[in-house]
């Protein structure tokens, strides 16, 4: 019998990236989602295509051996699937983790003693996402205290870093997913060493994930969002279009030069290697074959402006060390100007916060930065500048 994986989030990343890895490693994939039409489409289609695009050409692979469950209407079925699965993964967005935790906890609680511990890996653009999910699962509301004592015999949790650009898809694509050829999926191996590391082809299993997560978040995500926010505020349509503007390219390279110094000094990564990585990333996000609208890349500005994310996270550390954060502050300002964007609730919430709150309150609420931190007064000035422009319009 094939091993079984339950994956929460049947969107483009779930189908095109995570499920593709699992399928290629011999797993049956059970998608869990709440979108009725998507679930029906998955269950009605025996296969879909994953199309990898690069400057050197295009390749296709066919994904089969999957099904989908509506986690909203068929919770009991999903609990049963989780209780006998080999692995649970997710790509739902960091803010949704607390909503999928209860059903995962119920599945873990029902797990037979004869099975190996369930491997749980969150595949999100956030530092320590699996730790966050584990905290929700182990919370008193979801797992009783007496069951926590031997919880590790039923589930093991490993943080991961994923890196693959999946742009907005053609409306007529159906279940097919187009993405870039480049990928990286790095996962902690320590939690599994005494019970067996999951057999998933393509994963880079490491002892210390921190350098990989921060290198990716503070390079790929920082550059992508910097280009998008500057592009949005300069009327560009796509990230590719934005990077053709020399002024925006200078902002992107400036921000990555600032994060490069932090990554090199903090994690001992070779400076030349990080410089080469930066060049590779700029080519990737500027791939003309993967059109990505600046509004899509910039969506969810509240999360992207939060304390541990791609801008404030590295900028706060660099500021404490006395380093320059000019370009990161420029990007932060552009993110604060990403307000009332169509189909993006966070940008509308940001507009309300900016209109109703004092600059100091905005910095505390949105960025989570303390008054004692060196970056604090600089962030307050950024917010004041944006609010002054908002009020003059």
N, C-alpha and C positions, 0 to 999 in steps of 0.2 A: 504494500500500500504506500502511495506517495505521501511524503510529509505534508502537513497542512499549515498554512499561514492565514491569519485573519488580519486584514488591513483596513484600518479606519480611514475613510476619505477616498472616494473613488474618482476624484478629479484628475486633472492632467498629470500632476506629479505622482499620484498614487498609481494610475494606470501606466504612465509612460516611463517612470523611473523605478519605483520600488517594486511594483508587481512584475516588471520586466526582469529584474534581478532574480526575484523569487521563482518565476516561471523557468528561467534559464537554469536554475539550480534544482529543478525537479519538484517544486512545491505546487500543490493545489492552492489556489488563492481564493479566499472568501472575502469579498469586499463588504464593508459595513458603511452605510451612508443613510441619509435621511431624504435624499432627493428622489421622489417616486419615479419620475420619468427616466432618470439616469439608471436607477436600479432595474426598471423594466427593460431598458435597452440592453444592459449588460446580460440579463438573464435570457434575452431573446437572441443574442448574437453569440455564435460558437467561437468567434475569434475577432481580434482587431489587430491593427498594424501599429508598430512603433517605428517612426521614420526618423533616422538620424541624419542631420544635415551639417556639412562642413565645407570648407573651401575646396577640399579634395574630392568632394562628391557626396552622393546620398546613398544610404543603405536602409533596407527595410527588414524587420523581423515580425513574425506572426506570434501573437500571444493566445494561448488556449488554456483549457483546464482551469476555469474560474467560474464563480457564481457570485451572487450578491444578495445581501439581506438588509431589509430596512430596519435599522436599529431603533426606530421610533415605534413601529407597529409590530415588530416581531422580536421583541427583546428576549423572550424565552428561548427562541431558536438560536439567537446569537450567543447567549450564555452557554448553551450546550456546545456550540462550535468552539468557543474559547476554552472551555473546560478540557477539550481533547486536542487542542491545537499544539503545534510545536513552537510557534512563534507568533507574537502579536506586534504589528508595526502600525504606524499612523503618520498621516500627512494632512492634518486638519487645521493647522494654525495654532500657535501657542495659546491663544485665548479660548480655544475649544477643548483643551485637554481636560479641564475640570468636568466637562459634560460627558466625556466618554469614559471617565474613570469609574463611575458606579457600575456599569455593566461589565467592565473588565474585572473589577473586584469580585463581582458575583461569579464570574467564570472561574477565576483563580480559586475562590473559596470552594467551588464544587469539584475541583480537579482531583482525579483519582490518585491515591498514594503510589500506585504502580508506575505512573508516568514521571519522566524527568521534569524538572522545573520548567515552566513556561518562560521562553525568552522574550522580553519586552524591550523594544527599541523604538523610540520616538524619532521620526525623521522630519524635524522642523528646523526652520531658520532661527534658532535661539540657543543660547548657551545653557547647557544643563537641562534640556527639555525633558529627557527621560527621568531625571531626578524630580522635576516638577510633577510629571505624571505619576511617579511612584508616591510622592507625598499625598496627592489626591486619593490614590488607590488605598493607601494605608491609613488615611484619616479615620477618626472614630465613626464618622457618618457612613463610611463604606466598608470598613473592616473592623470587626470587634477586637478588643484588646487580647482576648484569649487566643484568637487566631493569628495574631501577629508573632507569637512566640516561635512558631515553626513556618512562618510565611516564606522564608527563603527556600524551603523544601518544595514549594509550589510555584515560585516565580523568581526570576532573576532579572535585574534591570541594568541596561548598559546605555550610556550616552553615545550619541553619534554626531558626525558632521557630514552633511550632504552638500554636494556642489554639482549642480547641473542647471543650465539655463533652459527653462521651459516657457516659451513665449505664449502669448494669447493664440488660440487656435482658430482656424477657419470655421465659421459658423456651420459649414456643411461637412465638417470632418467626421461627424459621428463620434464613434469611440476611438478613432485613430488619433494618435498623438505625435506631433512633430517636435523634436528637440535637438539640441546640439550634440555632436559626437562626444565631446569631452565629458568625463564624469569623474567624480571622486566620492566614495562613501567610506568613511573612516569610523570604526566602532571600537569602544573599549573591550578588551578581551578578558580582563581580570575577573569580572563577575561570573564568567562561564568556565574558568580554567579547571575547576574541580568537578564539573558536571558535563563538560564537553562543549567546545565552541561550535555554534550553529554552522552548518555547511551551506554557506551562501557565496557563490562565485562572484568575484568582483569587489568584495569588501576588503579593506585594508584593516586588519585587526592590530591594535596598538595597546601598549601599556599605559601611555599618558596621552590623553586626547586633547588636553588644553592647547598645546601649540597649534594643532590642526584646526580646532574650532576657531580660535582667535585669528589665525592667519587667514582663514576663509572669510569669516564675518567681517574683519577689518580691512580686507582687500576686495574680495568679490562683491559683497553686499554694500560696502562703503562706496566703491566706485560706481556700481550700478545705480544706486540711489542718488549719488551726487550728480551723475549725468542726467538722471531723470528730473530731479528737482530744478537744477539749473535750466534744463531744456524746457520744462513746463513754464517757468517764469520768463523764458525768452521766446515763447511761442513755437517751439519745435514740436514736431509730430511724434518722432520715434527717438529711441536712444541713439540709433545710428545717425540720425539727422543731427542730434545734439553734439555728437563727437566730431562732426565735420566742422563745427564752430571752434576756431582756435582758442577763443576765450574760455569756452566751456572745457575743452580738452586741458587747458592750463589749470583750471580749477580741479579737475579730476586727478591730474598728475600731482598737483600740489597736495591734495588731501592724502593721496597714497604715499607720497614722500614722508608726510608726517606720521602715518601709521607704520610705515616701513621701519622708521627708527625705533618705535616702541616694540614691534615684533622681533626685531633683531636683538635688541638689548634684553628683552624680557625672556625670550625663549631660546636664545643662543643660536638662532638660525643664521646661516651665512648671509652676509649682506649682498653679495653678488647673486646668490641664489634667490633671495627675496626680490631683488631688482628684476631678475629674469621672470619671476612669477608675476610681478606687477605688469610687465610688458605683455605676458601671455593673457592676463585677465583683461587688459584694455582691448586686445584683439578680439577676445571672446565676446565681451559685451557690445562690441561694435561690429559684430558679424552681420553683414548686409543680408544674409540668407535667413536670418531670424529676426524679423521685424517685431519690435516690442514698443508699444505706445508708452509715452512718458507717464500718462495717467495710470496705466496698469502697474508699472514698476513703482510708481510713487505712492500707490494706495496704502492705507493704514499708517498715516504719518504719526499718530500717537504712539504706536508700538515702536516705530523706527526712531522716535525721539526719546525713548525711555532710557533709563540709567545704564543698562547693560548692553544696549544695542550698538549699531554700527557707527554712530556719530558720537554721542555723549560718552559711551563706554571708553573708547580710546582717547578722546579729547580730555576727559577728566584725569586719566592717568598721566598723559603727557603734560598737562598743566601742573600737576603735583610735582613733576620732575623739573619744572621750569622751562619746558620746551615750547616751541611755537605751535599754535593751533589755528593760525589765521585761516587756512583753507577749510578746515573742519568747521570752524565757526561760520564761514560763508555758506557751507552746505546746510548747516543747522538753520541758518536764517532762511534759506530757500525752502527748507522743509516746513518751517513755520508759516511760510506764505502759501503753502499748498492747502487752501481752504475752499470749502463749498464746491468740491469737485463732483461732477455727476457720477452716480453709482458708487460713491465711497462715503460710507457713514462716518468713518473716523475723521475725514477732512471736514465734514459738517460739524462734528462734535468739537473739533479743534477751533473752528470759527467761533463757536459759541463760547468756548473757554477764553479765547483771546478777547472777545467783546465784553465779557462779564467779569474778568479777573484782573487784579493788579499784576504787574510784571513778576514780582517776587512769588506770588501765588501760582502763576503759570509755570515758572521754573520748578517749583516744588511739586506741583500736581502732574505736569507732563514729563519732566526730566528726572524727577526723583533725586535732585541734587541738594545737598545740605549747605547751609549758609557758611559753614566752616571750610568748604572746599574751594580751592583756588579758582576753579572755573566758574564759580557761582556769579560773581559780579559781571563777568563777560557774557554769560547767558542772559542775565537781567538786561544788559544793554542791547543785546540782540532782540529780545522780546519788545523792549521799549521802541526800538526802531521800526519793527514791523507794525506794532500797534499804532504808532504815529502815522504811518502810511495808510493803514486801514481807516483811521479816523478822518483822514484828509480826502478820502475818495468820495 
